[in-house]
Amino acid sequence: MATTTITRPFKQVPILIVGGGITGLTASLFFLRHKITPLVIEKRATTSIHPRARSFDIRTMEVYRELGLDEKIREAGKALSPSWGVFSGSTLSKVLEGMASSNKPRGPNIFRDPIFANFLSKSPTMITRCTQDLSEPVVLEAAREQGAEIRFETRLVSFEQDDEGVIAIIKDSQCSEEEVIRCEYMIAADGAGSPIRKGLAAPTTGRGEISNLLNIYFQADLTDQVKGREFSMIRIEQDDITGLLTSINNSDKWAFHMLYYPEKEKFPESFPKDRLVNALKKIIGYPELPVRIISVLPWQPTTKVVENMQHGRIFLAGDAAHQMTPYGGKGAASGVQDVHNLAWKLSLVIQKKAGTALLNSYSTERQPVGLSNSKMSEVLADDKGLLDLEKFAATLTSGPSQFPYLIGLPSFEYNSSAVINYVPKSGDSILDGRPGTRVPHAWIEKDGKKISTLDLSAGNFLLLTSADVDHKWEEAAQKVARKFEIEITVHGFLNDEISKTWKENGWLQEGAALLIRPDGFVAWRSTANVVGHEQLLQ
């Protein structure tokens, strides 16, 4: 491609992020951490007013822990935290009556399984309930405090790329004039209907749209009825109404995903407010209770994934790259983890500290994860696009093999050019220090504080060493850091309980080292008793 000459005034930025939802906003924080200020544009007037995603899995909370936002997100979603258990019935009132007359645990209680507890011990954090309308403002506030440039009510009009970068035409809805943006790279975080993905004609794989649902976000004070009988989801089946009722705050906010057939009834003309209110009162089972509709959002449960997440200087992330049903809770999580993987790589390239070949590893690593999550979400959905309760129960009770997926423990592995000497796992071992896996978690003392090994890198490269008594690894890290103008944090284990445990498990032998990437995954593991530490580390 040749370089395009721009004949009118333009704004130069290193990164343009199109989409200011949870994926785009989180991406801006990672770039800011690497001292790069992106421009984020979002066509909506503000963050999401719809609850959308209702939880973040373990790996996503590890990412937000790195950004210092885990506790704020947990606090924002605390009203939803008691919501566990999936049920079915004709009305909410009948389901609640059934709960009151039963002494059985509400749903399969896998959290008490000793094997499950073993998996939980592999992370410093836990699954967190928080709806997207509450989590996005937390991330937005942090991004703005750190100097991000975020423009709402601004849409992408057109784009083209050349050898030097991407030229984007954007337009603020409050202005008559369009603006030209010249950026080195562009991230498409513009949602499931991604105009950028369509403009690129990016090939996709997957079933596609499964059904059509109306996401009815409504207000009804059910505090007294639900207290002590909180739930996550209820599958509602009536003669004329089928859908999924979900908790939002266990008090007066709820969402009902109602099945409809657009070939028979068009939205919105066939669904006036009175009809929807009557339908909600019917499925709640408390006809005298006041109900107010907050918003209605038509959507299609879909499983579709791009075959390649990189197209020249444009990268697809989040729903723009992989669509999945909400069952399994991996939609927002996958997007957050996409940009966590991408940001450090793009930052090094923009800062001329790495070659562009590093960027090829983004799609190689993340596309299989998105594809796997999308396929699993399809397994958990029925032909109406709703949660299949039998398949969901079977997954919960299928044994330890599904536990990491259910809680979001990062059992997936990366095998790419950004991983050296990858060796596939043998048996059921996960997070065992092999290149391509997330660094093992262990609680350690540092500067008088109890922290996790995941906290050590702070977004930089990290070298973990064992019994480096002559400081050869530390000296090598200092020299390599100076040569490549990067930061490498060094932490050594010296004959303590951690070093003994890691040695016994085969994660890190005495005298060896683990090189951890800025996203917390092991890039390389040395053998013990090596020579030429600096050359090996380079």
GILINQUI-V165204 format. One record per backbone hydrogen bond with DSSP energy under -0.5 kcal/mol. NH is the residue of the N-H (numbers start at 1). CO is the residue of the C=O. Records with the same first field share a line. If there is no record, write none. Layout:
NH=CO / CO
//
This chain:
6=4
7=5
11=180
13=11 / 182
16=185
17=15 / 39
18=16 / 187
19=17 / 41
25=21
26=22
27=23
28=24
29=25
30=26
31=27
32=28
33=29
34=30
35=32
36=31
38=36
39=15
40=38 / 149
41=17
42=151
56=128
58=407
59=408
61=57
62=58
63=59
64=60
65=61
66=62
67=63
68=65
69=64
70=64
73=69
74=70
75=71
76=72
77=73
78=75
80=77
81=77 / 78
83=80
84=82
87=233
89=235
92=283
93=284
95=91
96=92
97=93
98=94
99=95
100=96
101=97
102=99
107=105
110=108
112=109
113=110
117=113
118=114
119=115
120=116
121=117
122=119
123=120
128=56
130=54
132=51 / 53
134=131
135=131
136=132
138=134
139=135
140=136
141=137
142=138
143=139
144=140
145=141
146=142
147=144
148=143
149=38
150=148
151=40
152=150
153=42 / 44
154=42
155=171
157=155 / 169
158=169
160=167
162=165
163=2
166=183
167=160
168=166 / 181
169=158
170=168 / 179
171=155
172=177
173=153
175=172
179=170
181=168
182=11
183=166 / 181
184=13 / 14
185=14
186=313
187=16
188=186 / 315
189=18 / 187
194=191
198=194
199=195
200=196
201=197 / 198
202=197
205=305
208=303
210=301
211=301
213=299
214=258
215=213 / 297
216=214 / 256
217=215 / 295
218=216 / 254
219=292
220=252
222=220 / 251
226=222
227=223
229=226
232=85
233=85
234=245
235=87
236=234 / 243
237=89
238=241
243=236
244=257
245=234
246=255
247=232
248=253
249=253
254=218
255=246
256=216
257=244
258=214 / 256
259=242
260=212
262=260
264=261
265=261
270=266
271=268
276=272
277=273
278=274
279=275
280=276
281=277
282=278
283=279
284=280
285=281
286=281
289=286
292=219
294=217
295=217
297=215
299=213
303=208
304=323
305=205
306=321
307=203
311=314
314=311
315=186
316=309
317=188
320=317
321=318
322=318
323=304
328=326
329=326
334=330
335=331
336=332
337=333
338=334
339=335
340=336
341=337
342=338
343=339
344=340
345=341
346=342
347=343
348=344
349=345
350=346
351=347
352=349
353=348
354=348
358=355
359=356
360=357
361=358
362=359
363=359
364=360
365=361
366=362
367=363
369=365
370=366
371=367
372=368
373=369
374=370
375=371
376=372
377=373
378=374
379=375
380=376
381=378
382=386
385=382
388=380
389=387
392=388
393=389
394=390
395=391
396=392
397=393
398=395
402=399
403=400
404=400
406=402
407=403
408=404
409=404
411=409
414=436
419=416
420=523
429=426
436=522
437=434
438=410
439=520
444=451
446=449
449=446
451=444 / 449
453=442
455=452
456=453
460=457
461=487
462=516
463=489
464=462 / 514
465=463 / 491
466=512
467=493
469=467
471=468
475=471
476=472
477=473
478=474
479=475
480=476
481=477
482=478
483=479
484=480
485=481
486=481
489=461
491=463
493=465
494=492
495=493
500=496
501=497
502=498
503=499
504=500
505=501
506=502 / 503
507=502
508=502
511=466
512=509
514=464
515=524
516=462 / 514
517=521
520=517
522=437
523=515
524=515
526=513
536=532
537=533
538=534
//
